[in-house]
Amino acid sequence: MNPYIPHTPADVRAMLDAMGLPDVDALFADIPAEVRRRHRPLGLPGRDELSVHRYLAGLADRSSGQELIPFLGGGLYDHFVPAVVREVLSRSEFYTAYTPYQPEVSQGTLTWMFEYQTMICELTGMEVANASMYDGATALAEAALMAHRTVGGKVVLVPRSLNPGVRQVLATYAWGADLRLGDVPYGEDGRLALAEVPEGTCALIVQQPNAFGVIEDLTGLKDALGQAFLIVYANPIALAVIEPPGAFGADVVVGEGQVLGNPLSFGGPLLGLFATRREHLRRMPGRVSGQTVDAAGKVGYVMAFQTREQHIRRERATSNICTNSALCALAATVYLSALGPDGLRRVALLSMERAHALADRIAALPGFRLAFSGPFFHEFAVQCKRPATAVAALRRAGIAVLPPQFLAPTGIKEAFGVAVTEKRTWEELDRFVEALRGGGRK
Amino acid sequence: MTTIYDRGAPGRQAAALPSLARPEQEILAYIPAGLRRRERPRLPEVSQPELVRHYTHLSRLNYGVDTGFYPLGSCTMKHNPKLHEDLARLPAFAGLHPLLPEEEVQGALALLWELGEYLKGIAGMPGITLQPAAGAHGELTGMLLIKRYLEDRGELGTRTKILLPDSAHGTNPASAAMVGFQVVAVPSDGRGMVDMAALRTALGKDVAGIMLTVPNTLGIFEEDILEITRLAHEAGGLCYFDGANLNAYIGRARPGDMGADIFHFNLHKTFSTPHGGGGPGAGPVAVSEALVPYLPVPEIVREGDRFRLRWDKPKSIGRVHPYFGNFLVMVKALAYILTLGDEGFREVSAGAVLAANYLRVRLRGTYKVPYDRLCKHEFVLSGEGLPVRTLDIAKRLIDYGFHPPTIYFPLIVKEALMIEPTETEPKEVLDAFCEALVGIAGEARERPELLQRAPHNAPVRRLDEARAVREPVLRLLFDSPQA
């Protein structure tokens, strides 16, 4: 018997009798006969739990990449996740609930959403945050759409140093909404070089730190933009040590929240951060938890400003988003609570310390140089004559880096990317340098 | 309600981290002085026991499928198999970086390819993308596909309208609008189905497509579905099917056989993956032959026993996800498909439709059923005629230990209660739910104030939703300096 369906033959009979129906097939008489006739099964037998487990574990084992030491980032980073995060997430009262439409039985979800919004505002220096988007890329795309809705104008300025995968998603959304992406170049230091703000610009996007790991200077950008939005795509861990975009007048801060307590997950599910200024609240996409009181005057939380959302506003909604990344946002909430301000800062500093130590040692190797002179956080681009040879040498040493083809769309030549988190040990750093010394030159 | 910020004390921390090798200031010096963070973010400072107790406490204020019956219409709140949680935690799934070279991630690509093949078979359609992260994201992807298709045919300027039955989910019009389409509502008729005369009038050379939900949000199967899609195609439009309600017919019928050009799955509905308190889900999209060239890149291609990523698709809409979609959700969906097999799919739709009709028949003597006919996996009651509002009925259900159904949707039914029991509830639970609703109808007549003040038996009393908008407090404000 199917372990997930409790109906016994006697139950089925009793229910059919209550309706006066002869058999289960009678329940499907309203599907046109022609449609039912055309149906073809998959030819798939059901399986027992052990066999499904074996099969999928077998598939998992076919990925040799699981054995490699990940010195690769490119937008997702291999940070340590304390066990307490997974333990909290395994509470099925959290993960088997849905959107908190009925707040009286969803105070758990609504309270952590409120906590999460507070933490994201604190990290980004913004006034309001929603309770999550799918991922950083779609959060960025939605921010661009919001900028267009708010200030008009169809040009979104995008630095060439934006993460190429994120840029591809942005380009798809922008094409859908008839927006145009304008290029902003970068200088020798790897930082964006904004020369002018063309007529019709609704937003400038800045990645902090950018795809090369370089820390951007946001000073003066909002002044140059005027009404147009300054949208910052930020790494929330970096914001533990870098001045938050809110301090530079950013209108929207988005980012990839995977780093906050979520595993790499082969790229999904992820967590889209989205924070903005209070004046833009009614144009913000996504769910928001708001504080209120119950009939007895006790503090509680509800979904607020639902009139922005698709289930009320339909084609005039601020976005079509409904299901989001709630459980990943809960992971972020627990992660940030577990680390606290000191722990988060420690993670950022540990990552930086090791990244800079490795960068210094690589740059000292003959034939290798850092691609950019600008300050960087925990990721950097390395140039050499034959990056493919270097990447292959690292692979032989059991190390994975960001391949040159990933960074190619940014215009950088002959470079591979290296990211270092607090999980990388000093021994692994030695191994990295030895691998390059041994076989990566020329 | 206590938040995590109300707990702990300065200096407490719930996770121990390695030490720095050098003084902090030396490391901070890598950041130019003007760009260094000046003020510490106000984050909680709690020890591990405090942290665990706080979130365990919050979890107990929540109602999930594991707590009890959750008949939230159109959301398919079925049981979430526990095997799936184990599988998604396997390090070779959870710890895998998506930017590793394709030869290093063959297992993950094999899994995605296999899931895609099964989903194509279930849809009866030849193309698939797994990238969309949710149903609405799948809808958006579908609208982008239509736009590219029209662009390719030189019809983008002329075909500007998307037709939508007035019973459609709110995401449908919102998704169409994000791609610049004009939304035109098509009314339902007395049967609760698309009004065919109105459809014929609406169809024309300016129509890009029609978005349908099958069965529709009243839980009623569009009996004219073949005629609807034939007419739409004849007019040069494409047919989008919202797959939120696939649980009604999985294993028995396929959208491809009904004339669908685009169909989105909700893996977090039909395929049993957890709803996560609002996500993550996954919304793969299947397409007909005509739309295959426009699907997002990269495409996962099988060559013998190897899998590779195909990027050279010049007509593609591009990417809608920065990597491959919600992979861990897909791990769970594949496990579900393998566990069930064809026979299991038929049991799912049979059980879901049986339970819904059973509840409908048992409740129709007590509540108004505006479209009282054979339904599929869900049906809609109306609270009209009772001296209370539907909201009051919903809140009272909480006192009886049930999660309320979807309320005030679909919009075409006044005081709607949209009930979807799914196949995973025992008959005893269905019976108890009926008895509760019958009891509540009696209470509504005798003691309406009991309902109007409900819930009485929940972690909080009824919450003032208007106040949260009138006096918005959307984050802790730290009025008093942190202790």
Interface residues (C-beta under 8 A of the other chain):
Chain A: N2 P3 Y4 I5 P6 H7 D11 V12 A14 M15 L16 A18 M19 L21 V24 L27 F28 A29 D30 I31 P32 E34 V35 R36 R38 H39 R40 P41 L42 G43 L44 P45 G46 R47 E49 V52 H53 Y55 L56 A57 L59 A60 D61 R62 S63 S64 G65 Q66 L68 P70 L72 G74 G75 L76 D78 F80 P82 V84 R86 E87 V88 S90 R91 S92 E93 F94 Y95 T96 A97 Y98 T99 P100 Y101 Q102 P103 E104 V105 S106 Q107 G108 T109 T111 W112 F114 E115 Q117 T118 M119 C121 E122 L123 E127 V128 A129 A131 S132 Y134 D135 G136 A137 T138 L145 N163 G165 V166 Q168 V169 A171 T172 Y173 W175 G176 A177 D178 I215 D217 T219 L239 A240 V241 I242 E243 P244 A247 P263 L264 S265 F266 G267 G268 P269 L270 L281 R287 V288 S289 G290 Q291 T292 V293 D294 A295 A296 K298 V299 G300 Y301 V302 M303 A304 F305 T307 E309 Q310 H311 I312 R313 R314 E315 R316 A317 S319 N320 I321 C322 T323 N324 S325 A326 L327 C328 L330 T333 V334 L336 S337 A338 L339 G340 P341 D342 G343 L344 R345 R346 V347 L349 L350 M352 E353 H356 P375 F376 F377 A400 L402 P403 F406 E422 W426
Chain B: M1 T3 I4 Y5 G11 R12 Q13 A14 A15 L17 P18 L20 A21 R22 E24 I27 L28 Y30 I31 P32 G34 L35 R36 R37 R38 R40 P41 R42 L43 P44 E45 V46 Q48 L51 V52 H54 Y55 T56 L58 S59 R60 L61 N62 Y63 G64 V65 D66 T67 Y70 L72 C75 M77 K78 H79 N80 P81 L83 E85 D86 L87 R89 L90 P91 A92 F93 A94 G95 L96 H97 P98 L99 L100 P101 E103 E104 V105 Q106 G107 A108 A110 L111 E114 Y118 G121 I122 G124 A133 A134 G135 A136 H137 E139 L140 M143 L144 K147 H169 G170 T171 P173 A174 S175 A176 A177 M178 V179 G180 V183 I220 F221 E223 I225 L226 Y249 G251 R252 A253 R254 D257 M258 N266 H268 S272 P274 H275 G276 G277 G278 G279 P280 G281 A282 G283 P296 I317 G318 R319 V320 H321 P322 Y323 F324 G325 N326 F327 L328 V329 V331 L334 A335 I337 L338 T339 L340 G341 D342 E343 G344 F345 E347 V348 S349 A350 G351 V353 L354 A355 N357 Y358 V361 R362 R373 L374 K376 A394 K395 I398 H403 P404 T406 F409 E423 T424 E425 P426 K427 R453 P455 A458 P459 V460 R461 R462 L463 D464 E465 R467 A468 V469 P472 V473 L474 R475 L476
